[in-house]
Amino acid sequence: MSKNAIDQDYLAKRQLKRGTAGWVLLAGLGVSYVISGDFAGWNFGIGEAGWGGFAIAAALMAVMYFALVLSLAEMSAAIPAAGGGYSFARQAIGPAAIVIFIGAAVEELLGINGPWVYAVFYLVFVGIHLAGVGEALKVMMVISGLAVFAILATAAALIGDFDSSRLFDIAVTDAAGASEFMPLGWYGVWAALPFGMWLFLAVEGVPLAAEEAKNPARDVPKGIIGAMVFLLFTAVLVVFLLAGAAGAEAVGSSAVPLVDALKVSGNHTLATVVNVLGLAGLIASFFSIIYGYSRLVFALSRAGYLPRFLSLTSERKAPTWALVVPGVFGFLVSLTGEGDLILGMAVVGATLSYALMALSHILLRIRQPDLPRPYRTPGGVFTSAVALVLSLVALTGVYAFDPRAFNYTLLLFVVGAAYYFGYSKHRLVAKTAEEEFALLAQAEHDLDDEPVAVPGAA
C-alpha cells in the first residue's frame, strides 16, 4: 500500500464535521469558555490586593488578552487548524477547576456536593459532545444566554445600591506601596494577576473550532474579537457593582459573589434565581472547555504528539476518545477539591502558552511575510509583543500567589517533554506543520473529490 493511501485511510478516520459554526456561534463559544469567571474565582483577587489593586491587575490582564486575541485572529485566519495554540496541561486541568466551582454552586442551591456531583456533570456533558459539534454548540449558546441574563439582572438590581466608599473597606497594611486604594500594596497587585485572568481565561480557545467553522478566515477573527469585547463589558459590571454594593472585603472572600452581593442588598428572591442561572454560567464554561480540550487532544493525537487512538472520530465526526480520556482525568483531579490550586495550575499553563502564541505571531510576521493573511492584527508585532511581555509578568504572578501551582505545573511540563523527546518525536505523522496541512488538504480532496486550498502552502 502506498504512503498516500495510508495517509488517506489514517486521516479519513480523523475528520471533524466541516461548516458547522458561523461567527455568532464562535463568539458564543468564546463567551461560554469564560462566563464562569464572572461568577466565581476572580473575586479572590480582591482579597489578595484590595479592590484598587485588583482593578489594576484586571486592567493589565484585559490589555494582555485583547492584544493576544488580535494576534490569534490573524494566525487563525491564516492557518485554520483544530489545534489552536494551547498547551495540553492547560486544557486538561481547566475543566477540573470549574467542576469544583459547580459543586460549590450546587451545594449553595441544594445542599449537596462531592464526587457524585462532579461525575454527573462529566457524564452528561461529555455525552452531549459525543452527539456532535452542532448540537453541542447550540446547547452552549442557550446555557450561556441564561448566564448572561443572570449577570445583567444582577447589575440592574445592584446599580441603585452602589457606593464607591464600599470599594475601599479593606484595612490598609504596611506593605510596600500600600494605600486606601491598594491596601496590600504592589505585592498584592502582583499576586492578583492570576485572578484578573479568570475574567477572560480561555477566550483564546475559539480558534480550536477553526476546522469546523463555515468560513475560518472570516468567522474565527470576528468570533474571537466579538467574544472579547462582550467579556470586557461583563467584567466591568461585576468588578464595580458587586464590591460597590456589598463591600470589597465581603466580595473578596465569597464563594458565590453575585449571590452574596444580592443578599446583602436585600434581593433574596433574585439571589436564588441568579444562583440557579449562575450554575448555568459555570456549566457553560465547563461544557465549552470539554469542547476545547477535545479539539486540542484530537489535533495533537492526529499529528502524532499523543497516542494516535485519541484522534479517532465517530460516525457523527465527534472525537470520541479525545472527549472521554481527558474527561476521566479531569474527574479524578476534581476529587482533590483543590479549586484554588487547580485554578493556579491552569493559569501557569495558560500564560506559558500565551507567551508562545504571541511569539509565534512575531516569528510568522518575520519569517513568512508573504503568508496570506485575510485578517491582519492592528499594531502588528507591537501588539503581540505587549501580549508576550504581560503574559510573562502574569506567569510570575502565579508564583507570588501559590508557588505549589507553579511548581506542580512545571513538573507536568517536564513529564510531557520527556514523553515527547523519548517517544512521540519519533512517531510524528508529519515532520512540519506545513506537511501536516498538506496531508489534510490532500485527504479532504480525495474524500470529497473537491480541490482544497491550503493556506500558506507553496
Sequence and secondary structure as in RCSB ss.txt:
>XXXX:A:sequence
MSKNAIDQDYLAKRQLKRGTAGWVLLAGLGVSYVISGDFAGWNFGIGEAGWGGFAIAAALMAVMYFALVLSLAEM
SAAIPAAGGGYSFARQAIGPAAIVIFIGAAVEELLGINGPWVYAVFYLVFVGIHLAGVGEALKVMMVISGLAVFA
ILATAAALIGDFDSSRLFDIAVTDAAGASEFMPLGWYGVWAALPFGMWLFLAVEGVPLAAEEAKNPARDVPKGII
GAMVFLLFTAVLVVFLLAGAAGAEAVGSSAVPLVDALKVSGNHTLATVVNVLGLAGLIASFFSIIYGYSRLVFAL
SRAGYLPRFLSLTSERKAPTWALVVPGVFGFLVSLTGEGDLILGMAVVGATLSYALMALSHILLRIRQPDLPRPY
RTPGGVFTSAVALVLSLVALTGVYAFDPRAFNYTLLLFVVGAAYYFGYSKHRLVAKTAEEEFALLAQAEHDLDDE
PVAVPGAA
>XXXX:A:secstr
  HHHHHHHHHHTS   TT B HHHHHHHHHHHHGGGGTTTTTHHHHHHHHHHHHHHHHHHHHHHHHHHHHHHHH
HHHS  TTTT  HHHHHHHHHHHHHHHHHHHHHHHS  SHHHHHHHHHHHHHHHHT HHHHHHHHHHHHHHHHHH
HHHHHHHHGGG  GGGGG S   SSTT  SSSTTHHHHHHHHHHHHHTTTTTGGGGGGGGGGBSSHHHHHHHHHH
HHHHHHHHHHHHHHHHHHHHH HHHHHT SSHHHHHHHHTT HHHHHHHHHHHHHHHHHHHHHHHHHHHHHHHHH
HHTTSS GGGG   TTS  HHHHHHHHHHHHHHHTT  HHHHHHHHHHHHHHHHHHHHHHHHHHHHH TTS  SS
  TTTHHHHHHHHHHHHHHHHHHHHH HHHHHHHHHHHHHHHHHHHHTGGGG S SSHHHHHHHHHHHHHHHH S
    TT  
